[in-house]
Amino acid sequence: GEDVEQSLFLSVREGDSSVINCTYTDSSSTYLYWYKQEPGAGLQLLTYIFSNMDMKQDQRLTVLLNKKDKHLSLRIADTQTGDSAIYFCAERAPPSYNTDKLIFGTGTRLQVFP
Amino acid sequence: ETGVTQTPRHLVMGMTNKKSLKCEQHLGHNAMYWYKQSAKKPLELMFVYNFKEQTENNSVPSRFSPECPNSSHLFLHLHTLQPEDSALYLCASSPTSGRYNEQFFGPGTRLTVL
């Protein structure tokens, strides 16, 4: 089935680490993505991971993939107030005619307080 | 600035009005997408166009009518909408081929149907 699940809210103190979790159901997904949406803006790709990897690090961002449990997480180290946004997990469905469908979760609203 | 622009940014319309949303991308992409973003719901893919041809219609009611005159422009024509159609409508584009299918999003049009 096509269902990507995320918790709706996360609140962290500035300087702490944030961990946003996601579960997906399509085991044939090849790529998994994290998008960020700031207020009044569209979605911006933060990072992605290929399904044959279990970890990817990019500066303050660490993505962990547990393919057995279909669990994806995004860790943000040293969270800043500028990280406050909605974070969307997405999986790439099996490709259809020359396009690739992304299936998004509900988004997790991250609030960073001083 | 992602290279995808949307106009208008805000739109209020009555149920009997006819209006159009416009999306333009300056990235040389060949695939364009319309998404609907409602509060506390996953991002819903509405339509996909590839090389000006519609390749996906995700069971969208006929009161939403897309048009793609060329690979750079995408319209969403609206008529006799319902209040539950109020949402943020996001346009995105992507190359037709790509290792990880990054979709570039516009800022969205906030639509309110009275």
Interface residues (C-beta under 8 A of the other chain):
Chain A: V4 L8 Y31 Y33 Y35 G40 A41 G42 L43 Q44 L45 Y48 F50 F88 R92 S96 Y97 N98 T99 D100 K101 L102 I103 F104 G105 T106 G107
Chain B: T2 V4 A31 K40 K41 P42 L43 L45 V48 N50 F51 T55 E56 L90 A92 S94 T96 Y100 N101 E102 Q103 F104 F105 G106 P107 G108
